[in-house]
Amino acid sequence: MKINQNNFLIEVKNLRKYFPVRKGFFAKTHAYVKAVDDISFSIEKCKTLGLVGESGCGKTTAGRTILRLLEPTSGEVIFDGKPLFNLKRRELKSLRKEIQIIFQDPYSSLNPRMPVGSIIEEGLLIHRIGNKKFRRSRAKELLDIVGLAPDYYNRYPHEFSGGQRQRIGIARALALNPKFIVCDEAVSALDVSVQAQIINLLENLQKEFGLAYMFISHDLGVVKHVSDYIAVMYLGKIVEYASTDNLFSNPLHPYTQALLSAIPVPDPRSGKKRIVLKGDIPSPVNPPSGCYFHPRCPQAKDKCKTKYPDFEKKENEHFCSCFFVNKQSMELADEKN
């Protein structure tokens, strides 16, 4: 996938992450789970890329592999001009100040035995930034930035609600002044009203500190609100990539069209048709031949069963991996433009 190289903070090239499947007394590897299978994309400075797809498609694995929380099978990640996978341990530790993650579960991601202040200060302590007085002051400042009272410094995680815990997680991610944050389903475990508060907070922080986000979610409604660009994943591969406006106004891949049709609308009389995909998601251990989506695709043909379609440009900055893109929808989009 080739996109105009313009002010990119992070570039992901042909990333793969396979997990071995071992069996028998000697635990020999007999197959691999292809969690992330040859994906490429780029994220500009101060922009947000939404990564969407069904559960199990490889979204979280992709995010964690990019940050080297998981070691890649192959591929390349260039962060601010530096090849992330080639860095040695000391160099990687230094770079980790600039790349952070907000985890999905605000309950399990915080150490229940540590007070909130110590949780936020931990990164500063590891990287030996400032003295004790500075770290305490910084933690209280961050609590205030994310909308919590500085007096909460000595409280423990169990004393907070889910939304407040996620704010603490955000404060921890901000402590080292990062440039890039992976938001791994950062609002999926929260109530709808709290989701809106956290999303607004993330957007305000992005504007204030110039952050770039990779926003992982299965909720297209949320992704539409926060993302500049969207990549759609299916069974470890990216099947469509476009700006948010283009993707929602003119989805090209049948899988994307099915996902968008599942977004609920407030008016039940709107006449919106739901595209129901038949069959189960194939196993990433033994994916189908040809296009991975063909067993569930309503418009699959014989060609789809034998060859995987190239991921190529179909329109202006709109990429898709499909042999039979809906040409009528493309013509309508051209007329609008």
C-alpha positions as CSV (number, residue, x, y, z in Angstrom):
1,M,0.0,0.0,0.0
2,K,1.6,3.3,-1.1
3,I,0.3,6.5,0.3
4,N,1.6,10.0,-0.2
5,Q,4.5,10.4,2.3
6,N,3.4,13.5,4.2
7,N,4.4,14.2,7.7
8,F,4.1,10.6,8.9
9,L,4.9,9.8,12.6
10,I,4.6,6.0,12.2
11,E,4.8,3.7,9.2
12,V,3.9,0.0,9.4
13,K,5.2,-2.1,6.6
14,N,4.2,-5.8,5.9
15,L,3.7,-6.5,9.6
16,R,3.1,-10.1,10.6
17,K,2.6,-11.8,14.0
18,Y,2.2,-15.5,14.1
19,F,1.7,-17.6,17.2
20,P,2.9,-21.2,17.2
21,V,0.4,-24.0,17.9
22,R,2.2,-26.8,19.7
23,K,1.0,-30.3,20.4
24,G,2.3,-33.6,21.7
25,F,4.7,-34.6,24.4
26,F,7.6,-32.6,22.9
27,A,5.3,-29.6,22.2
28,K,6.3,-29.5,18.6
29,T,5.0,-26.7,16.4
30,H,2.5,-28.0,13.8
31,A,0.8,-24.8,12.8
32,Y,0.6,-21.1,13.3
33,V,-2.2,-18.7,14.3
34,K,-1.9,-15.9,11.8
35,A,-3.1,-13.1,14.1
36,V,-1.6,-10.3,12.0
37,D,-0.9,-11.3,8.4
38,D,1.0,-8.7,6.2
39,I,-0.6,-5.4,7.1
40,S,0.7,-1.9,6.1
41,F,-0.5,1.6,7.0
42,S,0.8,5.0,8.2
43,I,-0.3,7.5,10.8
44,E,0.3,11.2,10.5
45,K,1.4,13.4,13.3
46,C,-1.6,14.7,15.4
47,K,-4.0,12.4,13.5
48,T,-6.1,9.4,14.5
49,L,-6.3,6.1,12.7
50,G,-9.2,3.9,13.6
51,L,-8.6,0.2,13.4
52,V,-11.9,-1.8,13.3
53,G,-13.2,-5.3,12.8
54,E,-14.9,-8.2,14.6
55,S,-13.5,-9.7,17.7
56,G,-10.6,-12.0,17.0
57,C,-9.5,-10.2,13.8
58,G,-6.1,-9.2,15.1
59,K,-6.7,-5.5,16.1
60,T,-5.2,-5.7,19.6
61,T,-2.3,-8.0,18.5
62,A,-1.5,-5.4,15.8
63,G,-1.4,-2.6,18.3
64,R,0.7,-4.5,20.8
65,T,3.2,-5.7,18.2
66,I,3.7,-2.2,16.9
67,L,4.7,-1.1,20.4
68,R,6.9,-4.2,20.7
69,L,4.9,-5.5,23.7
70,L,4.8,-8.5,21.4
71,E,7.8,-9.4,19.2
72,P,6.9,-9.4,15.5
73,T,7.3,-12.4,13.2
74,S,8.3,-10.1,10.4
75,G,7.8,-6.7,9.0
76,E,8.9,-3.2,9.8
77,V,7.7,-0.2,11.9
78,I,9.3,3.2,11.4
79,F,8.6,5.6,14.3
80,D,9.7,9.2,13.7
81,G,12.3,8.0,11.3
82,K,13.6,5.2,13.6
83,P,13.2,1.5,12.8
84,L,11.5,0.3,15.9
85,F,12.2,-3.4,15.5
86,N,15.9,-2.9,15.1
87,L,16.4,-1.1,18.3
88,K,18.4,-2.7,21.1
89,R,17.1,-2.9,24.6
90,R,18.5,0.3,25.9
91,E,17.5,2.3,22.8
92,L,14.0,0.8,23.0
93,K,13.6,1.8,26.6
94,S,14.5,5.4,25.8
95,L,12.0,5.4,22.9
96,R,9.2,4.0,25.1
97,K,8.7,7.5,26.5
98,E,7.2,8.5,23.2
99,I,4.9,5.5,22.6
100,Q,2.3,4.5,25.1
101,I,-0.9,2.5,25.4
102,I,-4.3,2.8,27.1
103,F,-5.6,-0.7,27.9
104,Q,-9.2,-1.9,27.4
105,D,-10.0,-3.0,30.9
106,P,-9.7,-0.1,33.4
107,Y,-10.0,-2.6,36.3
108,S,-7.2,-5.1,35.5
109,S,-4.8,-2.6,34.0
110,L,-4.2,-0.8,37.3
111,N,-2.3,-2.4,40.2
112,P,-4.7,-2.7,43.1
113,R,-1.9,-2.6,45.6
114,M,-0.6,0.8,44.5
115,P,-2.1,4.2,45.2
116,V,-3.1,6.2,42.1
117,G,-0.2,8.6,42.5
118,S,2.4,5.8,42.5
119,I,0.7,4.3,39.4
120,I,1.1,7.5,37.5
121,E,4.6,8.1,38.7
122,E,5.9,4.7,37.8
123,G,7.0,5.6,34.3
124,L,8.8,8.7,35.6
125,L,10.6,6.5,38.2
126,I,11.6,3.9,35.7
127,H,13.1,6.5,33.4
128,R,14.6,8.4,36.3
129,I,12.9,11.7,35.5
130,G,12.9,14.3,38.3
131,N,13.1,13.8,42.0
132,K,10.3,12.6,44.4
133,K,8.9,16.1,44.8
134,F,8.7,16.6,41.0
135,R,7.1,13.3,40.4
136,R,4.4,13.9,43.0
137,S,3.7,17.3,41.5
138,R,3.5,15.9,38.0
139,A,1.1,13.1,39.1
140,K,-1.2,15.7,40.7
141,E,-1.0,17.9,37.6
142,L,-2.0,14.9,35.4
143,L,-4.9,14.0,37.6
144,D,-6.2,17.5,37.2
145,I,-5.6,17.4,33.4
146,V,-7.8,14.2,33.0
147,G,-10.6,15.7,35.2
148,L,-9.8,14.1,38.6
149,A,-9.1,16.0,41.8
150,P,-5.4,16.1,42.8
151,D,-6.5,15.0,46.3
152,Y,-7.1,11.5,44.8
153,Y,-3.3,11.0,44.8
154,N,-3.3,8.7,47.8
155,R,-6.4,6.7,46.9
156,Y,-6.4,3.1,45.6
157,P,-8.0,1.9,42.3
158,H,-10.9,0.1,44.0
159,E,-12.2,3.4,45.2
160,F,-13.0,4.6,41.7
161,S,-15.6,3.9,39.1
162,G,-14.8,2.4,35.7
163,G,-14.7,5.8,34.0
164,Q,-12.5,7.3,36.7
165,R,-10.1,4.4,36.4
166,Q,-9.8,4.9,32.7
167,R,-8.9,8.5,33.3
168,I,-6.2,7.3,35.6
169,G,-4.9,5.0,32.8
170,I,-4.9,8.0,30.5
171,A,-3.0,10.1,33.0
172,R,-0.4,7.3,33.3
173,A,0.0,7.2,29.5
174,L,0.5,11.0,29.4
175,A,3.1,11.1,32.2
176,L,6.1,10.8,29.8
177,N,4.9,13.3,27.2
178,P,4.4,10.7,24.4
179,K,3.9,11.5,20.7
180,F,1.8,8.3,19.9
181,I,-0.7,6.4,22.0
182,V,-2.5,3.1,21.1
183,C,-6.0,3.3,22.5
184,D,-6.9,-0.4,22.8
185,E,-10.7,-0.5,23.1
186,A,-10.3,2.3,25.5
187,V,-14.1,3.0,25.9
188,S,-15.7,-0.4,25.2
189,A,-16.0,-1.4,28.9
190,L,-17.7,1.8,29.8
191,D,-21.3,3.0,29.9
192,V,-22.4,5.1,26.9
193,S,-22.5,8.4,28.8
194,V,-19.0,7.8,30.2
195,Q,-17.8,6.8,26.8
196,A,-18.7,10.2,25.4
197,Q,-16.8,11.9,28.3
198,I,-13.6,9.8,27.7
199,I,-13.8,10.4,23.9
200,N,-14.1,14.1,24.4
201,L,-11.2,14.0,26.9
202,L,-9.0,12.1,24.3
203,E,-9.8,14.6,21.6
204,N,-9.0,17.6,23.8
205,L,-5.7,16.0,24.9
206,Q,-4.8,15.4,21.2
207,K,-5.3,19.1,20.4
208,E,-3.5,20.3,23.5
209,F,-0.4,18.0,23.3
210,G,-0.3,17.2,19.6
211,L,-0.8,13.4,20.0
212,A,-1.3,10.8,17.3
213,Y,-3.7,8.0,18.1
214,M,-4.3,4.5,16.9
215,F,-7.9,3.9,18.1
216,I,-8.8,0.2,18.2
217,S,-12.5,-0.6,18.4
218,H,-15.3,-2.8,17.2
219,D,-17.7,0.1,17.5
220,L,-17.9,1.9,14.2
221,G,-20.1,4.7,15.6
222,V,-17.3,5.6,18.1
223,V,-14.5,5.2,15.4
224,K,-16.4,7.6,13.1
225,H,-16.4,10.3,15.7
226,V,-12.7,10.1,16.6
227,S,-10.8,9.0,13.5
228,D,-9.3,10.8,10.6
229,Y,-8.7,7.6,8.7
230,I,-10.0,4.1,9.2
231,A,-8.5,0.7,8.4
232,V,-10.9,-2.3,8.4
233,M,-9.4,-5.7,9.5
234,Y,-10.6,-9.2,8.7
235,L,-8.8,-12.4,9.8
236,G,-5.5,-10.7,10.3
237,K,-5.5,-8.6,7.1
238,I,-6.6,-5.0,6.3
239,V,-9.3,-5.2,3.6
240,E,-10.1,-1.5,3.3
241,Y,-8.4,1.8,4.2
242,A,-9.8,5.3,3.6
243,S,-10.5,8.6,5.2
244,T,-13.5,8.5,7.6
245,D,-15.8,10.5,5.3
246,N,-15.0,8.3,2.3
247,L,-15.4,5.0,4.1
248,F,-18.8,5.9,5.5
249,S,-20.1,7.6,2.4
250,N,-18.8,5.0,0.0
251,P,-17.7,1.6,1.5
252,L,-16.2,-0.6,-1.2
253,H,-15.5,-3.9,0.4
254,P,-18.5,-6.2,1.1
255,Y,-17.2,-6.8,4.7
256,T,-17.1,-3.0,5.4
257,Q,-20.6,-2.6,3.9
258,A,-21.9,-5.4,6.3
259,L,-20.3,-3.7,9.3
260,L,-21.8,-0.3,8.4
261,S,-25.2,-1.8,7.9
262,A,-25.1,-3.2,11.5
263,I,-24.8,0.3,13.1
264,P,-28.1,1.0,14.9
265,V,-30.1,4.0,13.8
266,P,-32.5,5.9,16.2
267,D,-35.4,5.8,13.7
268,P,-36.8,2.2,13.2
269,R,-38.8,3.4,10.2
270,S,-35.7,4.6,8.4
271,G,-35.8,1.6,6.0
272,K,-32.1,0.8,6.5
273,K,-31.3,-2.7,5.3
274,R,-29.1,-4.9,7.4
275,I,-26.6,-7.1,5.5
276,V,-26.4,-10.4,7.5
277,L,-23.2,-12.4,6.9
278,K,-23.8,-16.1,6.9
279,G,-21.4,-18.7,8.4
280,D,-18.7,-18.4,11.1
281,I,-15.5,-16.6,11.0
282,P,-12.8,-18.9,9.6
283,S,-9.9,-20.1,11.8
284,P,-6.7,-18.0,11.6
285,V,-4.8,-21.3,12.0
286,N,-6.3,-22.6,8.7
287,P,-7.6,-19.6,6.7
288,P,-9.6,-20.3,3.5
289,S,-7.9,-20.5,0.1
290,G,-8.1,-17.3,-2.0
291,C,-9.9,-14.4,-0.4
292,Y,-10.3,-15.0,3.3
293,F,-13.8,-13.4,3.2
294,H,-15.2,-15.5,0.3
295,P,-17.0,-18.1,2.5
296,R,-19.2,-15.3,3.9
297,C,-19.2,-12.9,1.0
298,P,-22.6,-12.4,-0.7
299,Q,-21.0,-11.5,-4.0
300,A,-18.1,-14.1,-4.1
301,K,-17.3,-15.7,-7.4
302,D,-15.0,-18.6,-8.5
303,K,-12.0,-16.3,-8.8
304,C,-12.3,-15.4,-5.1
305,K,-11.9,-19.0,-4.0
306,T,-8.5,-19.4,-5.6
307,K,-6.6,-16.1,-5.4
308,Y,-6.3,-13.4,-2.7
309,P,-7.0,-10.0,-4.2
310,D,-4.3,-7.3,-4.1
311,F,-4.7,-4.5,-1.7
312,E,-4.7,-1.6,-4.1
313,K,-5.9,1.9,-4.7
314,K,-9.5,2.2,-6.0
315,E,-10.1,5.9,-5.6
316,N,-8.3,8.9,-4.2
317,E,-6.5,7.6,-1.0
318,H,-9.1,4.8,-0.9
319,F,-7.6,1.3,-0.8
320,C,-9.5,-2.0,-1.0
321,S,-8.7,-5.7,-1.3
322,C,-11.5,-7.0,-3.5
323,F,-11.8,-8.2,-7.1
324,F,-15.4,-7.1,-7.5
325,V,-15.8,-3.6,-6.0
326,N,-19.2,-2.1,-6.3
327,K,-18.6,0.1,-9.4
328,Q,-21.9,1.8,-9.1
329,S,-21.1,3.1,-5.6
330,M,-17.7,4.4,-7.0
331,E,-19.5,6.3,-9.8
332,L,-21.9,7.9,-7.3
333,A,-19.0,9.0,-5.2
334,D,-17.3,10.5,-8.2
335,E,-20.4,12.5,-9.0
336,K,-20.5,13.9,-5.4
337,N,-16.9,15.0,-5.7
